């Protein structure tokens, strides 16, 4: 996850983290709940695509 950081918007991050907690560790922006959606999800690990913007690219 080089060149990526946690989103600097603390309020936004708190909402996303609450969603992750409600979904028992799974990405809140994914419909399915399986091993591929555990945060950080497989899409982010493989393609650096964080749909919920919890992780953003460094400037």
Phi and psi in radians as a Rosetta constraint file:
Dihedral C 1 N 2 CA 2 C 2 CIRCULARHARMONIC -1.071 0.35
Dihedral N 2 CA 2 C 2 N 3 CIRCULARHARMONIC 2.525 0.35
Dihedral C 2 N 3 CA 3 C 3 CIRCULARHARMONIC 1.248 0.35
Dihedral N 3 CA 3 C 3 N 4 CIRCULARHARMONIC 0.227 0.35
Dihedral C 3 N 4 CA 4 C 4 CIRCULARHARMONIC -2.156 0.35
Dihedral N 4 CA 4 C 4 N 5 CIRCULARHARMONIC 2.543 0.35
Dihedral C 4 N 5 CA 5 C 5 CIRCULARHARMONIC -2.306 0.35
Dihedral N 5 CA 5 C 5 N 6 CIRCULARHARMONIC 2.907 0.35
Dihedral C 5 N 6 CA 6 C 6 CIRCULARHARMONIC -1.174 0.35
Dihedral N 6 CA 6 C 6 N 7 CIRCULARHARMONIC 2.424 0.35
Dihedral C 6 N 7 CA 7 C 7 CIRCULARHARMONIC -0.895 0.35
Dihedral N 7 CA 7 C 7 N 8 CIRCULARHARMONIC 2.258 0.35
Dihedral C 7 N 8 CA 8 C 8 CIRCULARHARMONIC -1.239 0.35
Dihedral N 8 CA 8 C 8 N 9 CIRCULARHARMONIC -0.185 0.35
Dihedral C 8 N 9 CA 9 C 9 CIRCULARHARMONIC -1.399 0.35
Dihedral N 9 CA 9 C 9 N 10 CIRCULARHARMONIC 1.690 0.35
Dihedral C 9 N 10 CA 10 C 10 CIRCULARHARMONIC -1.029 0.35
Dihedral N 10 CA 10 C 10 N 11 CIRCULARHARMONIC -0.748 0.35
Dihedral C 10 N 11 CA 11 C 11 CIRCULARHARMONIC -1.082 0.35
Dihedral N 11 CA 11 C 11 N 12 CIRCULARHARMONIC -0.773 0.35
Dihedral C 11 N 12 CA 12 C 12 CIRCULARHARMONIC -1.105 0.35
Dihedral N 12 CA 12 C 12 N 13 CIRCULARHARMONIC -0.807 0.35
Dihedral C 12 N 13 CA 13 C 13 CIRCULARHARMONIC -1.032 0.35
Dihedral N 13 CA 13 C 13 N 14 CIRCULARHARMONIC -0.731 0.35
Dihedral C 13 N 14 CA 14 C 14 CIRCULARHARMONIC -1.044 0.35
Dihedral N 14 CA 14 C 14 N 15 CIRCULARHARMONIC -0.714 0.35
Dihedral C 14 N 15 CA 15 C 15 CIRCULARHARMONIC -1.139 0.35
Dihedral N 15 CA 15 C 15 N 16 CIRCULARHARMONIC -0.747 0.35
Dihedral C 15 N 16 CA 16 C 16 CIRCULARHARMONIC -1.144 0.35
Dihedral N 16 CA 16 C 16 N 17 CIRCULARHARMONIC -0.756 0.35
Dihedral C 16 N 17 CA 17 C 17 CIRCULARHARMONIC -1.104 0.35
Dihedral N 17 CA 17 C 17 N 18 CIRCULARHARMONIC -0.663 0.35
Dihedral C 17 N 18 CA 18 C 18 CIRCULARHARMONIC -1.093 0.35
Dihedral N 18 CA 18 C 18 N 19 CIRCULARHARMONIC -0.703 0.35
Dihedral C 18 N 19 CA 19 C 19 CIRCULARHARMONIC -1.125 0.35
Dihedral N 19 CA 19 C 19 N 20 CIRCULARHARMONIC -0.695 0.35
Dihedral C 19 N 20 CA 20 C 20 CIRCULARHARMONIC -1.105 0.35
Dihedral N 20 CA 20 C 20 N 21 CIRCULARHARMONIC -0.737 0.35
Dihedral C 20 N 21 CA 21 C 21 CIRCULARHARMONIC -1.112 0.35
Dihedral N 21 CA 21 C 21 N 22 CIRCULARHARMONIC -0.737 0.35
Dihedral C 21 N 22 CA 22 C 22 CIRCULARHARMONIC -1.110 0.35
Dihedral N 22 CA 22 C 22 N 23 CIRCULARHARMONIC -0.532 0.35
Dihedral C 22 N 23 CA 23 C 23 CIRCULARHARMONIC -1.710 0.35
Dihedral N 23 CA 23 C 23 N 24 CIRCULARHARMONIC 0.319 0.35
Dihedral C 23 N 24 CA 24 C 24 CIRCULARHARMONIC 0.961 0.35
Dihedral N 24 CA 24 C 24 N 25 CIRCULARHARMONIC 0.798 0.35
Dihedral C 24 N 25 CA 25 C 25 CIRCULARHARMONIC 1.680 0.35
Dihedral N 25 CA 25 C 25 N 26 CIRCULARHARMONIC -0.051 0.35
Dihedral C 25 N 26 CA 26 C 26 CIRCULARHARMONIC -1.641 0.35
Dihedral N 26 CA 26 C 26 N 27 CIRCULARHARMONIC 2.604 0.35
Dihedral C 26 N 27 CA 27 C 27 CIRCULARHARMONIC -0.978 0.35
Dihedral N 27 CA 27 C 27 N 28 CIRCULARHARMONIC 2.237 0.35
Dihedral C 27 N 28 CA 28 C 28 CIRCULARHARMONIC -1.275 0.35
Dihedral N 28 CA 28 C 28 N 29 CIRCULARHARMONIC -0.244 0.35
Dihedral C 28 N 29 CA 29 C 29 CIRCULARHARMONIC -1.682 0.35
Dihedral N 29 CA 29 C 29 N 30 CIRCULARHARMONIC 0.082 0.35
Dihedral C 29 N 30 CA 30 C 30 CIRCULARHARMONIC -1.790 0.35
Dihedral N 30 CA 30 C 30 N 31 CIRCULARHARMONIC 2.474 0.35
Dihedral C 30 N 31 CA 31 C 31 CIRCULARHARMONIC -1.330 0.35
Dihedral N 31 CA 31 C 31 N 32 CIRCULARHARMONIC -0.716 0.35
Dihedral C 31 N 32 CA 32 C 32 CIRCULARHARMONIC -1.521 0.35
Dihedral N 32 CA 32 C 32 N 33 CIRCULARHARMONIC 2.728 0.35
Dihedral C 32 N 33 CA 33 C 33 CIRCULARHARMONIC -2.158 0.35
Dihedral N 33 CA 33 C 33 N 34 CIRCULARHARMONIC 1.851 0.35
Dihedral C 33 N 34 CA 34 C 34 CIRCULARHARMONIC -2.680 0.35
Dihedral N 34 CA 34 C 34 N 35 CIRCULARHARMONIC -3.022 0.35
Dihedral C 34 N 35 CA 35 C 35 CIRCULARHARMONIC -1.115 0.35
Dihedral N 35 CA 35 C 35 N 36 CIRCULARHARMONIC -0.340 0.35
Dihedral C 35 N 36 CA 36 C 36 CIRCULARHARMONIC -1.432 0.35
Dihedral N 36 CA 36 C 36 N 37 CIRCULARHARMONIC -0.218 0.35
Dihedral C 36 N 37 CA 37 C 37 CIRCULARHARMONIC -1.856 0.35
Dihedral N 37 CA 37 C 37 N 38 CIRCULARHARMONIC 0.119 0.35
Dihedral C 37 N 38 CA 38 C 38 CIRCULARHARMONIC -1.149 0.35
Dihedral N 38 CA 38 C 38 N 39 CIRCULARHARMONIC 2.358 0.35
Dihedral C 38 N 39 CA 39 C 39 CIRCULARHARMONIC -1.352 0.35
Dihedral N 39 CA 39 C 39 N 40 CIRCULARHARMONIC 2.299 0.35
Dihedral C 39 N 40 CA 40 C 40 CIRCULARHARMONIC -1.241 0.35
Dihedral N 40 CA 40 C 40 N 41 CIRCULARHARMONIC 2.378 0.35
Dihedral C 40 N 41 CA 41 C 41 CIRCULARHARMONIC -1.216 0.35
Dihedral N 41 CA 41 C 41 N 42 CIRCULARHARMONIC 2.841 0.35
Dihedral C 41 N 42 CA 42 C 42 CIRCULARHARMONIC -1.029 0.35
Dihedral N 42 CA 42 C 42 N 43 CIRCULARHARMONIC -0.633 0.35
Dihedral C 42 N 43 CA 43 C 43 CIRCULARHARMONIC -1.066 0.35
Dihedral N 43 CA 43 C 43 N 44 CIRCULARHARMONIC -0.698 0.35
Dihedral C 43 N 44 CA 44 C 44 CIRCULARHARMONIC -1.240 0.35
Dihedral N 44 CA 44 C 44 N 45 CIRCULARHARMONIC -0.750 0.35
Dihedral C 44 N 45 CA 45 C 45 CIRCULARHARMONIC -1.087 0.35
Dihedral N 45 CA 45 C 45 N 46 CIRCULARHARMONIC -0.732 0.35
Dihedral C 45 N 46 CA 46 C 46 CIRCULARHARMONIC -1.482 0.35
Dihedral N 46 CA 46 C 46 N 47 CIRCULARHARMONIC -0.716 0.35
Dihedral C 46 N 47 CA 47 C 47 CIRCULARHARMONIC -2.069 0.35
Dihedral N 47 CA 47 C 47 N 48 CIRCULARHARMONIC 0.021 0.35
Dihedral C 47 N 48 CA 48 C 48 CIRCULARHARMONIC 0.969 0.35
Dihedral N 48 CA 48 C 48 N 49 CIRCULARHARMONIC 0.705 0.35
Dihedral C 48 N 49 CA 49 C 49 CIRCULARHARMONIC -1.996 0.35
Dihedral N 49 CA 49 C 49 N 50 CIRCULARHARMONIC 1.725 0.35
Dihedral C 49 N 50 CA 50 C 50 CIRCULARHARMONIC -1.730 0.35
Dihedral N 50 CA 50 C 50 N 51 CIRCULARHARMONIC 1.751 0.35
Dihedral C 50 N 51 CA 51 C 51 CIRCULARHARMONIC -1.145 0.35
Dihedral N 51 CA 51 C 51 N 52 CIRCULARHARMONIC -0.520 0.35
Dihedral C 51 N 52 CA 52 C 52 CIRCULARHARMONIC -1.573 0.35
Dihedral N 52 CA 52 C 52 N 53 CIRCULARHARMONIC -0.024 0.35
Dihedral C 52 N 53 CA 53 C 53 CIRCULARHARMONIC 1.080 0.35
Dihedral N 53 CA 53 C 53 N 54 CIRCULARHARMONIC 0.509 0.35
Dihedral C 53 N 54 CA 54 C 54 CIRCULARHARMONIC -1.186 0.35
Dihedral N 54 CA 54 C 54 N 55 CIRCULARHARMONIC -0.705 0.35
Dihedral C 54 N 55 CA 55 C 55 CIRCULARHARMONIC -1.879 0.35
Dihedral N 55 CA 55 C 55 N 56 CIRCULARHARMONIC 2.308 0.35
Dihedral C 55 N 56 CA 56 C 56 CIRCULARHARMONIC -2.227 0.35
Dihedral N 56 CA 56 C 56 N 57 CIRCULARHARMONIC 2.732 0.35
Dihedral C 56 N 57 CA 57 C 57 CIRCULARHARMONIC -1.220 0.35
Dihedral N 57 CA 57 C 57 N 58 CIRCULARHARMONIC 2.436 0.35
Dihedral C 57 N 58 CA 58 C 58 CIRCULARHARMONIC -1.150 0.35
Dihedral N 58 CA 58 C 58 N 59 CIRCULARHARMONIC 2.577 0.35
